[in-house]
Amino acid sequence: SYATYITIQNELVAAYNELRNREALRSYGIKYTDMEAQYLNPETSEADRVQLKTRLLKIQGLYPQKISEAEIN
């Protein structure tokens, strides 16, 4: 069902965020999700956004979110 699909998708995203948060805390002392929120905040300075983007991309490279929705025959 669609509800099951959404539940599973949410769990997968949560698992990626957990891995990314753990690595970001280890590397930078701040959660990945908090860095992402700061990056998206329009009040964040451009210099901070550049640094945040670099860090976010590094973490995303370590844990790329690759979820396929292909049907199995």
C-alpha positions in Angstrom: 0.0 0.0 0.0 1.0 3.6 -0.4 1.1 4.1 3.4 3.6 1.2 3.7 5.7 2.6 0.9 5.9 6.0 2.7 6.6 4.4 6.0 9.5 2.5 4.5 10.8 5.5 2.6 10.8 7.5 5.8 12.7 4.8 7.7 15.3 4.7 5.0 15.8 8.5 5.1 16.0 8.4 8.9 18.7 5.7 8.6 20.8 7.8 6.2 20.4 10.8 8.5 21.5 8.8 11.5 24.7 7.7 9.7 25.3 11.2 8.4 24.6 12.8 11.9 27.1 10.4 13.5 29.8 11.2 11.0 29.2 15.0 11.1 29.3 14.9 14.9 32.6 13.0 14.8 34.1 15.3 12.2 32.6 18.7 13.0 30.9 18.5 16.4 27.5 19.3 14.9 24.8 17.1 13.5 24.3 16.8 9.7 20.7 17.8 10.0 21.6 20.9 12.0 24.2 21.9 9.4 21.6 21.3 6.6 19.1 23.6 8.5 21.7 26.3 8.9 22.6 26.1 5.2 19.0 26.5 4.2 18.4 29.4 6.6 18.3 32.6 4.6 19.9 34.5 7.5 23.1 32.4 7.3 26.0 34.4 5.9 27.4 33.5 2.5 30.8 32.6 4.0 29.1 30.2 6.4 27.0 28.7 3.6 30.1 28.0 1.6 31.7 26.1 4.5 28.5 24.3 5.3 28.0 23.2 1.7 31.5 21.8 1.6 30.9 19.8 4.8 27.5 18.6 3.7 28.8 17.4 0.3 31.6 15.6 2.1 29.2 13.7 4.4 26.9 13.0 1.5 29.8 11.6 -0.4 30.5 9.2 2.4 26.9 8.2 2.7 25.2 8.8 -0.7 21.5 8.4 -0.6 20.8 5.9 -3.4 17.3 4.5 -3.2 15.8 2.7 -6.2 12.1 2.5 -6.7 12.4 -0.1 -9.5 9.8 -2.9 -9.4 11.0 -6.5 -9.1 9.5 -8.9 -11.7 
